Amino acid sequence: MAKIPKYQLVMNWIHEQIDTGALHNGDRLETEAQLSVRFGFSRQTIRQALGELEKEGTISRVQGSGSYVRGGAAGEAPVPLSRSVTILSSYTDSYIFPQILQAMAAVLQEEGYSTRILFTNNRRQTEREILTELLKSANRDPIIAEPVTSALPNLNAPLYRELLARGIPVLFFNTWYPDLEIPHVSLDDRAAGRMVTEHLISLGHRRIGCLMKNDDGQGILRYQGYMEALWDAGIGLDESIVCWIDSTGLKHSLNPCEWVLNRLQDCTGIVCYNDEAAYLLTQQCARRQIAVPGQISLVSIDNSRLTQLNQVPLTSAAHPMGELGEKTARNLLAMIRNPGFDA
């Protein structure tokens, strides 16, 4: 008697669960990891079984959400997606955002999609209001979103999960929420933080402070790269010259405050979270008559227009703004065509 393939055993069990009423239309299946533990099979075998079940129409798989019995969370054939993409961005007309958003829109328009850009102003409440309205209106736009203060607890996660359960493709850019299995397109922030720190080290600096944002994932990862570069060079981490500031502080409070330079005044080099932070810190140095780069060297990340507008040219790690925008749009298009696409 021929041996039944492992993936077929998984399929048979799921069919049985549906036939006996243990699973109903719209029910979410156990995760790949849970099924792997249940059967003692590899994740690859589980994925093969789920793929076959999807082909035969028994289940539908929603990227970042899971697998559902017969056609998604509603148990019916999904309503077609619209030909418009909604983009949620912290800002739209400043810093690096215009280049990213323009690149996204260009790629989407080439494929016949219009775009609607909504900005959150990096406020969690605004993000919540936008997502709630999208759910209330039964909007079928695929979504590209920039997470808001992604290093903080995310109480908007259930709203994103509801969008996924409705079969709406969602893709993050610039950063991501760790508690959501939603794909993202982002800069390698850890490598960027390491790169600019290593640049200061290569110039002979040993007393290197840093100014980082503490409420988004980029700041945490850039700080990690900073630490790694110091340790690999045999330089100990002195946390007294590590300064943390949140998004509101960076936008509105850093310029008049002197606490940053008070903490970092004996440093010869400072790694800044981004060009905006370095720009404002340069202004503080000028007020205190601290020469940049004569007395203190600043490095930053993004290589935005601010590096040229600064009182002295800044050394900054380049951000592939256009490339990131294009890749984000192309990945979303791939997710629309194939919900199982690994973005």
C-alpha positions as CSV (number, residue, x, y, z in Angstrom):
1,M,0.0,0.0,0.0
2,A,1.4,3.4,-1.0
3,K,2.5,5.6,1.8
4,I,0.5,8.8,2.1
5,P,2.6,11.9,1.7
6,K,3.0,14.0,4.8
7,Y,1.5,17.1,3.3
8,Q,-1.6,15.0,2.3
9,L,-2.0,14.0,5.9
10,V,-2.2,17.6,6.9
11,M,-4.7,18.3,4.1
12,N,-6.8,15.3,5.1
13,W,-7.0,16.5,8.7
14,I,-8.1,20.0,7.8
15,H,-10.7,18.6,5.4
16,E,-12.0,16.4,8.3
17,Q,-12.1,19.5,10.7
18,I,-14.3,21.3,8.1
19,D,-16.5,18.2,7.4
20,T,-17.2,17.6,11.1
21,G,-17.9,21.2,11.8
22,A,-14.9,21.8,14.0
23,L,-13.9,24.5,11.4
24,H,-16.5,26.8,9.8
25,N,-16.4,29.2,6.9
26,G,-14.3,32.2,7.8
27,D,-12.5,30.5,10.7
28,R,-8.8,31.1,11.0
29,L,-6.6,28.0,10.8
30,E,-3.8,27.3,13.2
31,T,-0.5,29.0,12.2
32,E,2.2,27.2,10.3
33,A,4.2,27.0,13.5
34,Q,1.3,25.5,15.4
35,L,0.5,23.0,12.7
36,S,4.2,22.0,12.5
37,V,4.2,21.2,16.2
38,R,0.8,19.4,16.0
39,F,2.0,17.0,13.3
40,G,5.7,17.0,13.9
41,F,6.3,18.0,10.3
42,S,8.6,20.7,8.9
43,R,7.3,24.2,8.1
44,Q,7.9,23.4,4.4
45,T,5.6,20.5,4.5
46,I,2.9,22.6,6.2
47,R,3.3,25.3,3.6
48,Q,2.9,22.7,0.8
49,A,-0.3,21.5,2.4
50,L,-1.7,25.0,2.8
51,G,-0.7,25.8,-0.8
52,E,-2.6,22.8,-2.1
53,L,-5.7,23.7,0.0
54,E,-5.6,27.2,-1.4
55,K,-5.3,25.9,-5.0
56,E,-8.4,23.7,-4.6
57,G,-10.4,26.6,-3.0
58,T,-10.7,25.1,0.5
59,I,-8.9,28.0,2.2
60,S,-7.6,31.4,1.4
61,R,-4.3,32.8,2.7
62,V,-4.0,36.5,3.6
63,Q,-0.4,37.9,3.7
64,G,0.5,38.8,7.3
65,S,-2.8,37.5,8.7
66,G,-3.1,33.8,8.3
67,S,-5.2,31.1,6.5
68,Y,-9.0,31.2,6.5
69,V,-11.6,28.5,5.6
70,R,-13.1,29.0,2.2
71,G,-12.4,32.5,0.8
72,G,-11.3,34.6,3.7
73,A,-12.7,35.9,7.0
74,A,-16.2,36.3,5.6
75,G,-16.4,32.8,4.2
76,E,-17.4,34.1,0.8
77,A,-15.6,35.1,-2.4
78,P,-13.8,38.4,-1.6
79,V,-15.0,41.7,-3.1
80,P,-12.4,42.7,-5.8
81,L,-9.8,45.2,-4.7
82,S,-10.0,48.8,-6.0
83,R,-7.6,50.3,-8.5
84,S,-6.6,52.9,-6.0
85,V,-3.9,52.6,-3.3
86,T,-4.2,54.4,0.0
87,I,-0.8,55.5,1.4
88,L,-0.4,56.5,5.0
89,S,2.7,58.6,5.7
90,S,4.0,60.5,8.7
91,Y,4.6,63.5,6.5
92,T,4.2,64.3,2.8
93,D,6.0,67.5,1.8
94,S,9.2,67.6,3.9
95,Y,12.5,65.9,4.5
96,I,12.9,62.6,2.6
97,F,9.2,61.9,2.2
98,P,8.5,63.7,-1.2
99,Q,11.1,61.5,-3.0
100,I,9.8,58.3,-1.5
101,L,6.1,59.1,-2.1
102,Q,6.7,60.4,-5.7
103,A,8.5,57.2,-6.5
104,M,5.7,55.0,-5.1
105,A,3.0,57.0,-7.1
106,A,5.0,56.8,-10.3
107,V,5.3,53.0,-10.2
108,L,1.6,52.6,-9.2
109,Q,0.4,54.9,-11.9
110,E,2.4,53.0,-14.5
111,E,0.3,50.0,-13.6
112,G,-3.0,51.8,-13.7
113,Y,-3.4,52.6,-10.0
114,S,-4.4,56.0,-8.6
115,T,-3.0,57.0,-5.2
116,R,-4.5,58.7,-2.2
117,I,-2.0,59.9,0.3
118,L,-3.1,60.6,3.9
119,F,-0.7,61.8,6.5
120,T,-0.7,60.9,10.2
121,N,1.7,63.7,11.3
122,N,3.4,60.8,13.2
123,R,0.5,60.7,15.6
124,R,-1.0,57.4,16.8
125,Q,-4.4,58.9,17.3
126,T,-4.5,60.2,13.7
127,E,-3.5,56.7,12.5
128,R,-6.3,55.2,14.5
129,E,-8.9,57.6,13.1
130,I,-7.8,56.9,9.5
131,L,-7.8,53.1,9.9
132,T,-11.2,53.2,11.7
133,E,-12.7,55.3,8.8
134,L,-11.3,52.9,6.2
135,L,-12.9,49.9,8.0
136,K,-16.2,51.7,8.4
137,S,-16.4,52.7,4.8
138,A,-15.6,49.1,3.6
139,N,-12.9,50.6,1.5
140,R,-11.1,48.0,-0.7
141,D,-7.9,50.0,-1.4
142,P,-4.6,48.1,-1.0
143,I,-2.7,50.0,1.7
144,I,0.9,51.2,2.1
145,A,1.5,52.5,5.6
146,E,4.4,54.0,7.5
147,P,4.1,52.9,11.1
148,V,3.8,55.6,13.8
149,T,6.2,55.7,16.7
150,S,6.9,52.0,16.0
151,A,9.1,51.4,19.1
152,L,6.1,52.1,21.4
153,P,3.2,49.8,22.3
154,N,0.8,49.6,19.4
155,L,-2.9,49.6,20.3
156,N,-3.8,50.0,16.6
157,A,-2.7,46.5,15.8
158,P,-6.3,45.1,15.9
159,L,-7.3,47.6,13.2
160,Y,-4.5,46.4,10.9
161,R,-5.5,42.8,11.6
162,E,-9.1,43.5,10.7
163,L,-7.9,44.9,7.3
164,L,-5.9,41.8,6.7
165,A,-8.8,39.5,7.6
166,R,-10.9,41.3,5.0
167,G,-8.3,40.5,2.4
168,I,-6.8,43.9,2.1
169,P,-3.1,43.8,1.2
170,V,-1.0,45.9,3.7
171,L,2.6,46.8,3.3
172,F,4.7,48.9,5.7
173,F,7.6,51.2,4.7
174,N,10.5,52.8,6.5
175,T,9.8,50.7,9.6
176,W,7.4,48.1,11.0
177,Y,5.4,47.0,14.1
178,P,7.1,44.0,15.7
179,D,3.7,42.6,16.9
180,L,2.3,42.4,13.4
181,E,3.3,39.9,10.8
182,I,3.1,42.5,8.0
183,P,5.9,42.7,5.4
184,H,7.9,45.9,5.2
185,V,10.4,47.7,3.0
186,S,13.0,49.6,5.1
187,L,16.5,50.9,5.2
188,D,19.0,48.7,7.0
189,D,19.1,51.1,9.9
190,R,21.4,49.0,12.0
191,A,24.0,49.0,9.2
192,A,23.5,52.7,8.7
193,G,24.2,53.4,12.4
194,R,27.3,51.2,12.3
195,M,28.6,52.8,9.1
196,V,28.6,56.4,10.3
197,T,30.1,55.4,13.7
198,E,32.9,53.5,11.9
199,H,33.5,56.6,9.8
200,L,34.2,58.7,13.0
201,I,36.4,55.9,14.4
202,S,38.4,55.8,11.1
203,L,39.1,59.5,11.6
204,G,40.6,58.8,15.0
205,H,37.7,59.7,17.3
206,R,37.4,57.7,20.5
207,R,35.0,59.8,22.6
208,I,31.9,59.4,20.4
209,G,28.4,60.3,21.7
210,C,25.1,59.8,20.0
211,L,21.7,61.5,19.8
212,M,18.9,59.0,18.9
213,K,15.1,58.9,18.8
214,N,13.6,56.5,21.3
215,D,10.1,56.1,20.0
216,D,10.6,54.6,16.6
217,G,12.3,51.4,15.4
218,Q,14.8,53.2,13.2
219,G,16.3,54.9,16.3
220,I,16.7,51.7,18.2
221,L,18.4,49.9,15.3
222,R,20.7,52.8,14.5
223,Y,21.7,52.9,18.2
224,Q,22.4,49.1,18.0
225,G,24.7,49.7,15.0
226,Y,26.5,52.5,17.0
227,M,27.1,50.2,19.9
228,E,28.4,47.4,17.7
229,A,30.9,49.7,16.0
230,L,32.2,50.9,19.3
231,W,32.6,47.5,20.7
232,D,34.2,46.0,17.6
233,A,36.8,48.9,17.7
234,G,37.6,48.2,21.4
235,I,35.8,51.3,22.6
236,G,33.6,50.9,25.6
237,L,30.1,52.2,25.6
238,D,29.6,55.2,27.9
239,E,25.9,55.6,28.4
240,S,26.4,59.1,29.9
241,I,27.0,60.4,26.4
242,V,24.0,58.7,24.8
243,C,21.1,61.1,24.5
244,W,17.5,60.0,23.7
245,I,14.7,62.2,22.4
246,D,11.2,61.5,21.1
247,S,9.6,62.7,17.8
248,T,8.0,65.7,19.4
249,G,11.2,66.7,21.0
250,L,13.1,66.4,17.7
251,K,10.5,68.6,15.9
252,H,9.8,71.2,18.6
253,S,12.1,71.1,21.6
254,L,15.7,70.3,20.6
255,N,16.7,73.7,19.2
256,P,16.2,75.8,22.3
257,C,17.4,73.1,24.7
258,E,20.9,72.9,25.9
259,W,20.8,69.6,27.7
260,V,22.1,67.7,24.7
261,L,25.3,69.7,24.4
262,N,25.7,69.7,28.1
263,R,25.8,65.9,28.0
264,L,28.0,65.7,24.9
265,Q,30.3,68.7,25.3
266,D,33.4,66.6,26.0
267,C,32.8,64.4,22.9
268,T,34.9,64.8,19.8
269,G,32.3,63.2,17.6
270,I,28.5,62.7,17.7
271,V,26.4,60.2,15.8
272,C,23.0,61.9,15.0
273,Y,19.8,60.0,14.4
274,N,19.2,61.8,11.1
275,D,20.1,65.0,9.2
276,E,17.3,66.9,10.9
277,A,18.9,66.2,14.3
278,A,22.4,67.1,13.0
279,Y,21.1,70.3,11.5
280,L,19.5,71.4,14.8
281,L,22.6,70.4,16.8
282,T,24.8,72.4,14.5
283,Q,22.7,75.5,15.3
284,Q,23.2,74.8,19.0
285,C,26.9,74.5,18.5
286,A,27.0,77.8,16.7
287,R,25.2,79.5,19.6
288,R,27.8,78.0,22.0
289,Q,30.6,79.0,19.7
290,I,31.6,75.3,19.3
291,A,33.3,74.9,15.9
292,V,32.0,72.1,13.6
293,P,34.0,70.1,12.6
294,G,37.0,71.9,14.2
295,Q,36.0,71.0,17.8
296,I,33.3,68.4,17.3
297,S,32.4,66.3,14.3
298,L,28.8,65.4,13.4
299,V,27.7,62.5,11.3
300,S,24.1,61.6,10.4
301,I,21.9,59.4,8.2
302,D,19.7,60.1,5.1
303,N,21.9,62.5,3.1
304,S,18.9,64.8,2.6
305,R,18.9,68.3,1.3
306,L,19.6,69.5,4.8
307,T,23.2,68.3,4.5
308,Q,23.8,71.1,2.0
309,L,21.6,73.7,3.8
310,N,23.5,73.2,7.0
311,Q,25.9,75.9,8.1
312,V,28.7,73.4,7.4
313,P,28.3,70.4,5.0
314,L,27.4,67.3,6.9
315,T,28.7,63.8,6.4
316,S,25.6,61.6,6.1
317,A,24.9,58.0,5.1
318,A,22.8,58.1,1.9
319,H,19.2,57.0,2.0
320,P,18.0,55.3,-1.2
321,M,14.7,57.3,-1.1
322,G,13.6,56.7,-4.7
323,E,14.6,53.1,-4.7
324,L,12.8,52.4,-1.4
325,G,9.6,54.0,-2.8
326,E,9.8,52.0,-6.1
327,K,10.5,48.7,-4.3
328,T,7.6,49.3,-1.9
329,A,5.2,50.0,-4.7
330,R,6.4,46.9,-6.7
331,N,6.1,44.7,-3.7
332,L,2.6,45.8,-3.1
333,L,1.7,45.1,-6.7
334,A,3.1,41.6,-6.4
335,M,1.0,41.1,-3.2
336,I,-2.1,42.2,-5.1
337,R,-1.4,39.7,-7.9
338,N,-0.4,36.9,-5.5
339,P,-1.5,37.1,-1.9
340,G,1.1,34.5,-1.0
341,F,4.0,36.6,-2.3
342,D,6.8,37.0,0.2
343,A,7.3,40.8,0.3
